[in-house]
């Protein structure tokens, strides 16, 4: 998945859910990766070190894990944004329930 898409998705997650009690543990654990993704997505940071990229990649992987979706599934979505991923995750979970 494109790194710019990852930073945009994480930035949106941080802005929209950083005070949400359901995301509290996720946001606390990713206290570096989420704001860093926001800074990159907003153009406040032009270049990251490899470690900075690793923080963002790990935060993105963890977000997908929390939502119980795979990156390969997300790549096929027509729009790569947090809303699309959350709707996909919801529908996937709903369709798996007996």
ABEGO torsion letter per residue (X at the ends): XBAAAAAAAAAAAAAAAAABAAAAAAAAAAAAAAAAAAAAAAGABABBBAAAAAAAAAAAAAAAAAAGBBAAAAAABABBBAAAAAAAAAAAAAAABX
